[in-house]
Amino acid sequence: MKIKKGFILRKLGTEHMAVAIGEASKEFNGMIRLNNTGAMYWQELEKGTTKETLVAKTLEQYEGVDEDTAHRDVEEFLDSISVALDYDLQDN
């Protein structure tokens, strides 16, 4: 899966914001506010990635997080930005 064309991530001061531009702004006219973890996930999604890779990155980044929690957190994040996601049929 990856971020749809027309969505960009910007850092404004200490905050990360994702916005739709061009054609994408016809479907979504707003901003998605992200914390540092969300920004890390977003950057991975810009390159194209899978849920499993995001879970692995979470486990690498945060000591003490178990795999079930990482899976749940990644799933919640993906649900929260679903408007900006472009899914491939093979995405997990």
N, C-alpha and C positions, 0 to 999 in steps of 0.2 A: 504494500500500500504506500501511497505517497500523498503529498499535499497537492490539491487541485491547482491547475494553472490559474494565476490571477490572485493568489493569496500570498501575502508577504509578511515577514516578521520584522519588527523594528523594536529597538530598545529606546525608550523615552525616559531619560533620567535613570532611575533604578528599576523601571518597569518594562516588561516585554509585552508588546501588543501585536496581534496579527490582524490584518485588515484585508478586505477584498478590494481589488482595483479592476478597472476595465470591465470586461464582460462579466466577471465573477461578482461584481458589485450589484448586478441586476438581480442576482439570487440572494445575496447576503449584504445588507447595508448596516454594518455595525463593526464592533471591534471584539476581539477575543483577548482577554487579559490572561497572561500566563506568568506563573512563578518560574524560578530558575529550572526546576525539573521539567516543567511543561515546555520551556524554551529548548532544553536539551532534546526532549522527545521530538519537538517540532523540527529541529535541525536534522535529526535522523530521518524523519519522514520526508523532508525535502529531498533527500538523497534516494529515497525509496528503501523501505525496510519492512520487517515483519513484526508482529506482536512479540514473538519469541526473542527477537533481538532487543526490543525495548525492555523486556523483562530482564534479559541478561545485563543490559546496561544499568538497570536499576540495582540489581544485585551487586554489581561492581562498584557502583557509586556510593551506596548506602549500607554501611556495615550494620548487621543486626536485623535487616529486613529479610523475612523468609520468603520462599518462592510463591506461596499462596497469596501473601500480601502484595508482592510485586505484580503478580498476574491481575489481581483485583484492581490495583491502582492504575495499571496500564489500561485495562478495559474501561475503567471510569473516565480516564483521560480521553481515550479514543471516542467514547460516547459523547463527551462534552464538546469535542471539536468535529463531530461527524459531518457538519455542513462543509468543512474544508477538506474532507478526505476523498481521495480517488482510490477506490478499491480495485484490486486485480482479482480475478476468479481464484487464483492460487494463494491469496493472502490467508494467513492463519489468524 
